[in-house]
Amino acid sequence: MNQNNNLSFENTEIAFRHSSNLDLKRAYWLFRVINVNFLVKIGPPITNFAIKIGLPIKGLIKATIFKHFCGGETIRECEKTIKSLHEGNVGTILDYSIEGEDDEQVFDNTCEEIIRTIRRAAKDKAIPITVFKVTGVGRFSLLEKLDAGTALTDAEQLEWGKVQKRVFEICNKAFSTGVPVMIDAEETWIQDTIDLLALDMMRRFNKEKAIVYNTYQLYRHDKLQSLKADHKVAADEGFILGAKLVRGAYMEKERKRAEEMGYPSPIQPDKQSADKDYDAALNYCTDYIAQIAFVAGTHNEESCRLLADLLNKKEIDHKNPHVYFSQLLGMSDNLSFNLANAQYNVAKYVPYGPIKAVLPYLFRRAQENTAIAGQMSRELSLIVKEVKRRRLIK
């Protein structure tokens, strides 16, 4: 039976072993700036305006927030990060972070780039999983129309066929190379279409091994039930369910839209409810570990501790290929590297892409890390602890 008595999320020596003194000092000052609410709020509009009028701030962004949260602008530029994570037994999930595009040529190019990430991952244990968003290869408003059950025009039918073809090509490449691919979750008003597409890909490619994963946002009050229902479909039809479990990413937008349009909010009434369902999902997936392969995408220490304990309690090997912990690059290194040090499967999302295209992602990371009520964030407090341990500051 596995033991994790020595697992500590407070061990900053292990958490930041991959960071040089220079990296750590840079992170220290970056998170100090991020923790100033005012700067985080005014940063996005000022930065977007500066780039629009051609002010030379791209270099500043690349050397600071981009360097901390992203691997680079290309796969080649990510190689140093891939190597550094692998040295700490943490895998890389290459995430081509292009958002909000609306052009067929861009969708084709994005599909090709995602396939390049799969090729790069093939036969390399440093990149155990890959990922993409359906809105990276298809128009948001087309998915919205499909979700609403509105009839498509002939031109839209052709367009939808192209979206399906791109998703198939990505999943088929994942299947032929044996590299799992996760389909990220998106807004509720396009998610049903994504769910059906993901389940169809699992039917095709998950008969022998978990290749395609769908994402379940447990801050939605209906998603624990969806997970169980999809597991039943998989069990009945003879394929492995692939599930990425997250709390969720669109809470404020979801609540606002529900209020404006007069329908019940799909979001849990409070954080405790989301936490309860998330932990119930971990319990459920570990109960059916032979039939469900899952990635626990979470920065929540209690959930990580719970999953580590569940694997021990249920005598599931730490290296079982059906279970991964996952966090984002530049965040929660205390979880990722200490879990990896205790021999659990861990992989970090490593976003990459042109700086201008990745800015929406970067601003979300900064806003997520803003201190509440003037207190230092967890990230900054851990960095300070390690900086003091190394005696870089008094």
C-alpha positions as CSV (number, residue, x, y, z in Angstrom):
1,M,0.0,0.0,0.0
2,N,1.2,3.5,-0.9
3,Q,2.1,5.9,1.9
4,N,2.1,9.7,1.8
5,N,2.9,10.5,5.4
6,N,5.8,12.7,4.2
7,L,3.7,14.7,1.8
8,S,3.8,18.3,2.8
9,F,2.5,21.3,0.8
10,E,4.6,23.6,3.0
11,N,8.0,22.3,1.7
12,T,9.2,25.3,-0.3
13,E,12.6,23.8,-0.9
14,I,11.1,21.1,-3.0
15,A,8.4,23.4,-4.5
16,F,11.0,25.9,-5.8
17,R,14.0,23.6,-6.4
18,H,13.6,24.3,-10.2
19,S,13.8,28.0,-9.7
20,S,17.0,29.9,-9.7
21,N,17.6,32.8,-7.2
22,L,16.9,35.2,-10.1
23,D,13.6,33.4,-11.0
24,L,12.5,33.5,-7.4
25,K,13.3,37.3,-7.0
26,R,11.4,37.9,-10.3
27,A,8.4,35.9,-9.0
28,Y,8.6,37.8,-5.7
29,W,8.3,41.2,-7.3
30,L,5.7,40.0,-9.8
31,F,3.4,38.7,-7.1
32,R,3.9,41.8,-5.1
33,V,2.6,43.9,-8.0
34,I,-0.2,41.4,-8.7
35,N,-1.3,41.8,-5.1
36,V,-2.1,45.5,-5.7
37,N,-5.7,45.4,-6.7
38,F,-5.6,48.8,-8.4
39,L,-2.7,47.8,-10.7
40,V,-4.4,44.5,-11.7
41,K,-7.7,46.3,-12.6
42,I,-6.1,49.1,-14.7
43,G,-3.4,46.9,-16.2
44,P,-5.4,45.2,-19.0
45,P,-7.0,48.3,-20.6
46,I,-3.7,50.2,-20.4
47,T,-1.7,47.3,-21.8
48,N,-4.2,46.7,-24.7
49,F,-4.2,50.4,-25.5
50,A,-0.3,50.6,-25.5
51,I,0.0,47.6,-27.8
52,K,-2.7,49.0,-30.1
53,I,-0.9,52.3,-30.6
54,G,2.5,50.6,-30.9
55,L,4.2,51.4,-27.6
56,P,7.2,49.1,-27.1
57,I,5.9,47.2,-24.0
58,K,5.9,43.7,-25.6
59,G,9.5,43.1,-24.3
60,L,8.5,44.2,-20.8
61,I,5.5,41.8,-20.8
62,K,7.6,38.9,-22.2
63,A,10.2,39.4,-19.5
64,T,7.8,39.5,-16.6
65,I,4.2,38.1,-16.5
66,F,4.6,36.2,-19.8
67,K,7.8,34.5,-18.6
68,H,6.3,33.5,-15.3
69,F,3.0,32.0,-16.6
70,C,3.8,30.9,-20.2
71,G,6.4,28.6,-21.8
72,G,7.1,30.8,-24.8
73,E,5.6,32.0,-28.1
74,T,6.3,28.7,-29.9
75,I,6.7,25.0,-29.0
76,R,10.5,25.4,-29.5
77,E,10.6,28.3,-26.9
78,C,8.8,26.0,-24.4
79,E,11.6,23.4,-24.5
80,K,13.5,24.9,-21.5
81,T,10.3,24.8,-19.4
82,I,9.5,21.3,-20.5
83,K,13.0,20.2,-19.4
84,S,12.9,22.1,-16.1
85,L,9.5,20.6,-15.1
86,H,10.6,17.1,-16.1
87,E,13.7,17.4,-13.9
88,G,11.2,17.7,-11.0
89,N,9.2,14.7,-12.3
90,V,6.4,17.1,-13.4
91,G,4.9,16.6,-16.9
92,T,4.0,19.3,-19.4
93,I,0.6,19.9,-21.0
94,L,1.3,22.2,-24.0
95,D,-1.6,24.6,-24.2
96,Y,-1.8,26.7,-27.4
97,S,-3.7,29.6,-25.8
98,I,-5.4,31.4,-28.7
99,E,-8.8,32.8,-27.8
100,G,-11.7,34.6,-29.4
101,E,-10.8,34.1,-33.1
102,D,-13.5,34.1,-35.8
103,D,-11.8,33.1,-39.1
104,E,-11.7,29.8,-40.9
105,Q,-8.0,30.1,-41.8
106,V,-7.1,30.8,-38.1
107,F,-9.2,27.7,-37.1
108,D,-7.3,25.6,-39.6
109,N,-3.9,27.0,-38.4
110,T,-4.9,26.3,-34.8
111,C,-5.9,22.7,-35.6
112,E,-2.5,22.2,-37.2
113,E,-0.7,23.7,-34.2
114,I,-2.6,21.4,-31.8
115,I,-1.6,18.4,-33.9
116,R,2.0,19.7,-33.7
117,T,1.7,19.6,-29.8
118,I,0.5,16.0,-30.1
119,R,3.4,15.1,-32.4
120,R,5.9,16.7,-30.0
121,A,4.4,14.7,-27.1
122,A,4.5,11.4,-28.9
123,K,7.0,9.0,-27.2
124,D,8.1,11.6,-24.7
125,K,7.1,11.0,-21.1
126,A,7.9,14.7,-20.3
127,I,4.6,15.6,-22.2
128,P,2.0,13.0,-21.0
129,I,-1.2,14.8,-22.0
130,T,-2.3,17.4,-24.5
131,V,-5.3,19.8,-24.7
132,F,-7.4,22.0,-26.9
133,K,-10.6,24.2,-26.9
134,V,-13.3,23.6,-29.4
135,T,-13.6,27.4,-29.8
136,G,-10.0,27.3,-30.9
137,V,-11.1,25.4,-34.0
138,G,-14.7,26.6,-34.5
139,R,-16.8,29.8,-34.2
140,F,-18.4,30.5,-30.8
141,S,-21.7,31.8,-32.2
142,L,-22.0,28.6,-34.4
143,L,-21.7,26.5,-31.3
144,E,-24.2,28.8,-29.5
145,K,-26.7,28.3,-32.3
146,L,-26.3,24.5,-32.1
147,D,-26.8,24.5,-28.3
148,A,-29.9,26.5,-28.6
149,G,-31.4,24.0,-31.1
150,T,-31.7,26.6,-33.9
151,A,-31.7,25.3,-37.4
152,L,-28.4,25.9,-39.3
153,T,-28.3,27.4,-42.8
154,D,-26.7,25.4,-45.5
155,A,-23.5,27.5,-45.2
156,E,-23.5,26.9,-41.4
157,Q,-24.0,23.1,-41.9
158,L,-20.8,23.1,-44.1
159,E,-19.0,25.2,-41.4
160,W,-20.1,22.8,-38.7
161,G,-18.8,19.9,-40.8
162,K,-15.4,21.6,-40.8
163,V,-15.4,22.0,-37.0
164,Q,-16.3,18.3,-36.6
165,K,-13.5,17.3,-39.1
166,R,-10.9,19.4,-37.2
167,V,-11.9,17.8,-33.8
168,F,-11.8,14.4,-35.4
169,E,-8.3,15.0,-36.9
170,I,-7.0,16.1,-33.5
171,C,-8.4,13.1,-31.7
172,N,-7.4,10.7,-34.4
173,K,-3.8,12.0,-34.2
174,A,-4.0,11.5,-30.4
175,F,-5.2,8.0,-31.0
176,S,-2.6,7.0,-33.6
177,T,0.3,8.3,-31.4
178,G,-1.2,7.1,-28.1
179,V,-1.1,10.6,-26.6
180,P,-4.2,11.5,-24.5
181,V,-6.0,14.8,-25.4
182,M,-8.3,16.8,-23.1
183,I,-11.2,18.9,-24.5
184,D,-11.5,22.0,-22.3
185,A,-14.9,23.1,-20.9
186,E,-16.4,26.4,-21.9
187,E,-19.5,28.5,-21.3
188,T,-22.8,26.7,-20.5
189,W,-24.5,28.0,-23.5
190,I,-22.1,26.1,-25.9
191,Q,-21.2,23.3,-23.5
192,D,-23.9,20.7,-24.5
193,T,-22.6,20.7,-28.1
194,I,-19.0,20.2,-26.8
195,D,-20.1,17.4,-24.4
196,L,-21.8,15.5,-27.3
197,L,-18.8,15.9,-29.5
198,A,-16.4,14.8,-26.7
199,L,-18.6,11.7,-25.9
200,D,-18.6,10.8,-29.6
201,M,-14.8,11.0,-29.8
202,M,-14.6,8.8,-26.7
203,R,-16.8,6.2,-28.4
204,R,-14.4,6.1,-31.3
205,F,-11.1,6.2,-29.6
206,N,-11.4,5.1,-25.9
207,K,-12.1,1.4,-26.3
208,E,-8.7,0.2,-25.3
209,K,-7.1,3.2,-23.6
210,A,-8.2,6.6,-22.4
211,I,-7.3,9.0,-25.3
212,V,-10.0,11.6,-25.2
213,Y,-11.0,13.5,-22.0
214,N,-14.0,15.8,-21.5
215,T,-13.9,18.5,-18.8
216,Y,-16.4,18.7,-16.0
217,Q,-16.8,22.0,-14.2
218,L,-18.0,21.1,-10.7
219,Y,-19.0,24.7,-9.8
220,R,-22.0,23.8,-12.0
221,H,-24.7,22.2,-9.8
222,D,-25.5,19.6,-12.6
223,K,-22.0,18.4,-13.4
224,L,-21.5,15.6,-10.8
225,Q,-24.7,14.0,-12.2
226,S,-23.3,14.5,-15.7
227,L,-20.1,12.7,-14.8
228,K,-22.1,9.8,-13.4
229,A,-24.4,9.7,-16.4
230,D,-21.5,9.7,-18.9
231,H,-19.8,6.9,-16.9
232,K,-23.0,4.8,-17.3
233,V,-23.0,5.4,-21.0
234,A,-19.3,4.5,-21.2
235,A,-19.9,1.3,-19.2
236,D,-22.9,0.3,-21.3
237,E,-21.2,0.9,-24.6
238,G,-17.8,-0.4,-23.6
239,F,-15.4,2.5,-23.6
240,I,-13.3,4.2,-21.0
241,L,-14.5,7.6,-19.7
242,G,-11.9,10.3,-19.8
243,A,-12.7,13.1,-17.3
244,K,-10.8,16.3,-16.4
245,L,-12.3,17.6,-13.1
246,V,-12.1,21.3,-12.4
247,R,-14.1,23.7,-10.3
248,G,-14.7,26.1,-13.2
249,A,-13.6,29.3,-15.0
250,Y,-16.7,31.4,-16.0
251,M,-18.5,32.0,-12.7
252,E,-19.1,35.7,-12.9
253,K,-20.0,35.6,-16.6
254,E,-22.4,32.7,-16.0
255,R,-24.2,34.4,-13.1
256,K,-24.5,37.7,-14.9
257,R,-25.9,36.1,-18.1
258,A,-28.5,34.0,-16.1
259,E,-29.6,37.1,-14.3
260,E,-29.9,39.3,-17.4
261,M,-31.8,36.6,-19.4
262,G,-34.0,35.5,-16.5
263,Y,-33.1,31.8,-16.2
264,P,-31.8,29.9,-13.1
265,S,-28.0,30.2,-12.6
266,P,-26.2,27.0,-13.5
267,I,-23.6,27.8,-10.8
268,Q,-23.5,26.3,-7.3
269,P,-25.1,28.6,-4.6
270,D,-21.8,28.8,-2.7
271,K,-18.2,27.6,-2.7
272,Q,-19.0,24.9,-0.1
273,S,-21.4,23.3,-2.6
274,A,-18.8,23.3,-5.3
275,D,-16.1,21.9,-3.0
276,K,-18.5,19.2,-1.9
277,D,-19.3,18.1,-5.5
278,Y,-15.6,18.3,-6.5
279,D,-14.5,16.0,-3.7
280,A,-17.5,13.7,-4.4
281,A,-16.3,13.5,-8.0
282,L,-12.8,12.5,-6.8
283,N,-14.4,9.8,-4.6
284,Y,-16.5,8.5,-7.5
285,C,-13.7,8.4,-10.0
286,T,-11.3,6.5,-7.7
287,D,-14.2,4.0,-7.0
288,Y,-14.2,3.2,-10.7
289,I,-10.6,3.7,-11.5
290,A,-10.5,0.9,-14.1
291,Q,-13.3,2.5,-16.1
292,I,-12.6,6.2,-15.6
293,A,-9.3,7.9,-16.3
294,F,-9.2,11.4,-14.8
295,V,-7.1,14.5,-14.3
296,A,-7.7,16.5,-11.1
297,G,-7.2,20.0,-12.3
298,T,-7.1,21.9,-9.0
299,H,-5.1,24.5,-7.0
300,N,-7.1,23.5,-3.9
301,E,-4.8,22.0,-1.2
302,E,-7.6,20.2,0.6
303,S,-8.7,18.5,-2.7
304,C,-5.2,17.5,-3.5
305,R,-4.7,16.1,0.0
306,L,-8.0,14.2,-0.3
307,L,-7.1,12.6,-3.6
308,A,-3.7,11.6,-2.3
309,D,-5.3,10.0,0.7
310,L,-8.0,8.3,-1.4
311,L,-5.3,6.6,-3.6
312,N,-3.6,5.3,-0.5
313,K,-6.9,4.2,1.2
314,K,-8.1,2.4,-1.9
315,E,-4.6,0.9,-2.6
316,I,-4.4,2.6,-6.0
317,D,-0.8,2.9,-7.2
318,H,0.5,6.5,-7.3
319,K,1.6,5.9,-10.9
320,N,-1.7,4.5,-12.1
321,P,-2.0,6.0,-15.6
322,H,-5.7,6.7,-14.9
323,V,-5.1,9.5,-12.4
324,Y,-3.2,12.8,-12.7
325,F,-2.9,15.9,-10.6
326,S,-2.7,19.1,-12.7
327,Q,-1.9,22.8,-12.0
328,L,-1.0,25.8,-14.1
329,L,2.5,26.9,-14.8
330,G,3.6,29.6,-12.4
331,M,1.0,28.7,-9.8
332,S,0.9,26.2,-6.9
333,D,4.4,24.8,-7.3
334,N,4.0,23.7,-3.6
335,L,1.4,21.3,-4.8
336,S,2.9,20.2,-8.1
337,F,6.4,19.5,-7.0
338,N,5.6,18.0,-3.6
339,L,3.1,15.7,-5.1
340,A,5.6,14.7,-7.8
341,N,8.2,14.2,-5.1
342,A,5.8,11.8,-3.4
343,Q,5.6,9.8,-6.7
344,Y,2.2,10.9,-7.9
345,N,1.5,11.6,-11.6
346,V,1.5,15.4,-12.0
347,A,1.4,17.6,-15.1
348,K,1.3,21.4,-15.5
349,Y,-0.5,23.4,-18.1
350,V,2.1,25.3,-20.1
351,P,0.4,28.0,-22.2
352,Y,2.2,29.3,-25.2
353,G,1.4,31.5,-28.2
354,P,2.0,35.0,-29.6
355,I,2.1,37.5,-26.7
356,K,-0.8,39.6,-27.9
357,A,-3.0,36.5,-28.4
358,V,-2.1,35.1,-24.9
359,L,-2.8,38.4,-23.0
360,P,-6.5,37.5,-22.0
361,Y,-5.1,34.3,-20.4
362,L,-2.4,36.3,-18.6
363,F,-4.8,38.9,-17.2
364,R,-7.0,36.2,-15.8
365,R,-4.1,34.6,-14.0
366,A,-3.2,38.0,-12.4
367,Q,-6.8,38.6,-11.4
368,E,-7.1,35.1,-9.9
369,N,-4.0,35.8,-7.7
370,T,-5.1,39.2,-6.4
371,A,-5.1,39.3,-2.6
372,I,-8.4,39.4,-0.8
373,A,-8.9,42.2,1.8
374,G,-5.3,43.3,1.5
375,Q,-3.7,40.0,2.7
376,M,-0.8,38.4,0.8
377,S,-1.9,35.7,-1.5
378,R,-1.0,32.1,-0.9
379,E,1.4,32.2,-3.8
380,L,3.3,35.3,-2.5
381,S,3.5,33.9,1.1
382,L,5.2,30.7,-0.2
383,I,7.6,32.7,-2.4
384,V,8.5,34.9,0.6
385,K,9.1,31.7,2.7
386,E,11.5,30.3,0.2
387,V,13.2,33.7,-0.4
388,K,13.8,33.9,3.3
389,R,15.0,30.3,3.5
390,R,17.6,31.1,0.8
391,R,18.4,34.3,2.7
392,L,17.8,36.4,-0.5
393,I,16.0,39.0,1.7
394,K,16.0,39.5,5.4
